[in-house]
Each structure stands twice: as C-alpha cells, then as structure tokens.
C-alpha cells in the first residue's frame, strides 16, 4: 500500500535519486519528466511503497535557495537546493586557478548565500611557500571584507573544531577543485560518513554513483553537508554588469566617487574604483578578477 509523504533528496542521478523520509527511511525515487528534475537538497512529495522500498515523485516543494555554476556555454546550471552557505575549499597544492575564489564569491553574492573560506592542507605551506604566501594575503584581504576564514589540515585536528562549529545548524555545500581535500575534511569532522555512503548506495544497489554525484549527509549534532564532485575550474554564467559588480562587495566604497552613475570601472574617466587601485586601497588582483569576468561573462 502506498502513501503520499514528504522527503528530502539525498542524491540525484537524472531520472531517479535517493530520498530520505521524515521517519529516516531511505528510498529509491523515480522521477517524472513533466514534474521536473529534483536537486540534491530538495524537499519533495513522494508516493512511497515501503514493500519494495521505492517511491515516485509527486511534487517538488518551493526552494528557499539554490546554488548554480556556469556551463561551457555560460548558461546557469543548478547544483543543489535549500542551502545556507557555500564552503569554498582551497589549498597550496593543487594551487587554485587564477581568480577562482573571486568567481565563487560572485556566485555566492548573487545567489544571496553566505560564504565560508577554508584554507586546507596548511601542513603543505612550507613545501609551497610562494603559493602559500600569495594565498594567505588573499585570505587576509577577503577576511577584512567580512568573509570568515578557517585554516585546516587533514593530517591534524587543526581547525576541525572551528569548521564543525561553522557547519552546525546550517545546510552547507563544499565546493573546490579535485584534490583539495573536501572528502577528507568531511571524514575528519564526520567519521560516520562512510557508513552513510554505504547506506545510500544500498538504496539503489549502484554504489559507484555516490563518488561522482552531489550527495547530502546529515551531521551528528545538527545541520547537513553537501559534498559536490571536485572540478578543475568554476565558471560563472552570463549576467549583467551590475550583477557582476555585486560580487565585488568592496567596490561600493569607491563607486560613489565615479563621474558616471553607470560606470563599468574600465575605460571611463574619473573612476573611483580605478583610483582605489592606483592608490593600493583596492588590490590589483581583485580588480583584474573583475575586468576578466566582465569581458567573459557579462551581457
């Protein structure tokens, strides 16, 4: 006998996914194309059949937030739903591509989410001193703008308590390159992750999916964490110039000094933002991240 109940999407593979009911049961759920494709983190209504441990999608409930990335054609691509914060993980090796943090922050600001910056693998600082020093300067600057920064190491408990506290009572997504240690960080603060992974895999008998799909885990105390597959780059999507500027929150300190109200801060005379770069108040690298994105991603 089947019934209509509410559930949360733990991981989604396209035509089906694994959902968790309010009673804590994991069920494989088949989607119906006309109802849309649920995202990891979505709250949905399902028709559940407990005899066969399967369900079918009835409705996707409204989302209070969504995280996106840009695809190869600069189109907006949804990754996960109902998030509170984006945890951006970088490390000295592999070192982050130019302006990677800036692009993530543009996305976070435009999606009305909170950002938490994690400088992981601090034990490698001495092995990569130049990269580490450059990253530390960038982190210090972003922290001065109000973005919280936590330094962690997967080889010691350093920073683990601070990170765990920052995740409590929130739904967070971990993003970053392959190899920066996202999964190791989760394992450090959440030893039961492997058990949850096996449980999710058993729900579909397709264990290989869990290593490549965006997956939600329930933290021991409170909160949820979404582990996303590592990527080499993070791309933005096409957006108007004013939305791009919104991602560089410090520009507002100087944009009021621009001669023109619609100043793009590139070729215009008497630009307050460019003047701040010349005086060193605005780091040149931060301004370069803006102009590079302006050339590539704006309408």
N, C-alpha and C positions, 0 to 999 in steps of 0.2 A: 504494500500500500504506500502510495507516495503522498507528500505534503509540500506546501509552499512555505519556505523558511528563508531567513536572511543568512548570508555567509560572506566571507571575505576571500578575495582571490589571493592565493599564496604565490602561485607562479602560473604564467600563461604561455602557451605554446603556439597559438594561432587558432586552430579550430577547437581546442579544448584546453583545460587547465586543471589545477588542483585548488580546491576551495576548503576553507575551514568554517564549520558551522559555529553558531554561538555556544553550542554544547561542547565544542572542541573536537568534533569528528572531522577527519579529512576525507573528502570525496573527489573522485574524478568528475569533472563537469564538462558536458558537451555544450558548445555554443551554437546559437542560431544566427546565421549571417544577417538576417533582417533586423536583429536586435543590437548589432554592433559587436565589436571585439573588446572584451574587458581587459583592463590593465592590471598588473600586479599592484595590490593595494586597494583595488576597487571593492566597494560594498555592493552586493548584488542580491536579488531574489532568485532562488532556485527551486526547482521541483525535485525533491530528494527521494530516492528509492534506497532505503537502508538495506534491503535484502541483497542487492547486488553492489552496494556501496558506490552508486553512481548518481549523477544528477544532471539536469539540463537547465540552461539559463532561461529565466523568465523576464528579468529586468535589470538594467544597470542603474543603480541609485545615483543621485547627484553627487558630484565630486566637489570638495572644497578647495582642491589644488591639484596641479599636475606638473610633472617635470618633463621637459622636452629637450631634444637635441636637433641639430640640423643634419639633414641627409646630404648625399653627394650633390643633389640639385638645389641645395639650400632651402629645402622645404622643412616645415616643422613636423617632427616625428615624436609622438608621445612615448614615454618610457615607463612611468609609474604614476599612481594617483594617490591623493589624500595624504600628502607629505607635509611635514612641518619644517624640516631643514634638510639642507644638502651638505654632506660631509665630503669635502674635497681633499683627497689624499695625494700628496706628492712626496718625493724622496730624492736624495742626491744621485742615486743610481737605480734604475734608469732615470736620468735627469729629464725634467719636463720640457716639452717643446716651447718655443718662444710664445709668450703671451697666453699660455694655456690657462693659468689662474684667472687672468683678466676676462677671457671668454666665458669661463664658468660663472664668474661674478656678474657679467652682463645678463646671462640667463637667469640667475637667481634673483637679481633685482627686478627684471621684467616679469617674473612669474610670482612676485610677492612672497618669496620664501626667505628663510634665514640661511646664512652660510656659516659653516664651521670649517676652519682650515686646519689640516693635520699635516705636520712636518714629520714624516715617518722615517724609520731607519736612521735615526740620529747617530747610531753606532758607526755609520759609514762616513761621518763628517771628516774625519782625519784622512780617510782614503781618497776623498774628493774635495780638497779644501777650497778650490776656486769656485766650484759649483755651489758648495755649501754656503760659502760666504755671500755669494750673489743671491741665493735663495733666502738667507737669513735677513738680508737688507730688504728684500721684497716683503717678507713676512712682517718685519718690524713696521714697515710703512703701512701695509694693509691693516695691521693691528691698531695703528694710530688712527685709522679711519673708523674703527669700531668693530672690525671683523675679529671674532675670537680666534685665537691660535693655540693649538695644543701640540707639544712635541712628544713623540712616542718612539719606542724601539721594540721590535718584535722579539729581541733577544734578552730583554729585561722587562720588569714591570713598570719601567719609567713611563709616566704619562697615562698608564692604563686606567687608573682610578679617576683621573680628570675626564678622560674620554667617556668612561662608563657613566659618570655623573651627567655629562652633557647629553647623553642619549636617553636618559630616563624620562618617562612621561611624554615622549615625542615619537613620531614616526619619521625616521631618518633614512636617506638613501646615501650609500657610499659610492663615490664616483672617482675615477682616476685611471691612469694608464695600467696596462698589464704589467705585473711585476712590482708594483709599488707596495704590495703587502696588505691589500684590503682584507682578504680572507684570513690572513694570519692575525690581523688586528681583531677581527671578529672572534677567532678561536681563543685569543688571549683573554678577552673580557666575557666570552660566552662559550665555555668548554663543551656545552651540550649541543653545539651547532651540528656536529657530525651526526648525532642521533636524530635531530630534527630532519637533516638532509635525507637520511635513510628512510625515515617515516614518510616524507613527501614522495620519495622515489617509489616506495612500495604502493602508494596510492594509484600509480599508473603503470607500475612494472616497467618503467622506462627511466632507469636511473641515470643514463647518460645525459638526459636533458638538464638535470639540476646544475651541471657545471657550466652551462652555456646560457641559461635563461635567467632573467631577473627574478630573484626569489626573496620573499619576505620571511623573516624569522621573528619569533616572539622572545623578547629578552626576559631573563629570570625574574627581575623585580617588577619592572613596568616598561612599557614602550615597545616599539617594533623597529627593526632594522632591515632595510632592503639592500641586498648585495647585488650589484649590477656587474655584468661581464666587463673586463678590462678592455680599453680601447687605446690606440696609439694617439689619436687626436680627438679633440672635441670641437665640433663645428657648430656655429650659430646658424640661424635661419635668416632669411631676408626680412628686414624690419626697417621702419622709417628712422631717419637720423636722430630724431628726438628720443626715440626708444633706446637707441644705442647709447646716447649720451646719459640716459638714466642709469646705465650700468656703471658709469664712472662718477660715483656719488660726490666726489670732491670737486668736480668741475663747477658745481653751483656756487662755490666760494668766490670764483673769479668771473663766471659768465655774465654776472650783472655789470661788469666793467666793459663788456663788449659794446662797440659802437652800434652794431646792428642786433636787433632782438632775435633774428633768425640766423645768427652767426653759426657757421659749421666749425669754426676754430681751425681753419686750414689756410685759405688764401686771403681772407678778409683783413683789412687794415684795422688797427686799434682793437685787437682781440685780447680780452683779459686773460683767457686761458693760455694763449701763446706767450703772453708777457710773463705769466707764472712759470712757464717752462724756462724762459730766458733767465729769470732770477733764481731758478733752482727750487722754488717752492713746490712745483709740480715735477716729479721725476720724469726725465725724458723718456724712459722706457714705458712708463704708464701712458704718456701722450702718444708714443709710437703704436702702442696696442690699439688705441682709439682710432688713429688715422688708418692703420692697416685694416681694421674691421670696417671702417667707413667705406673704404674702397671696395671691399669684397661683399659685404652683407647688407648694405642699405639699399632702399628702393630709390 
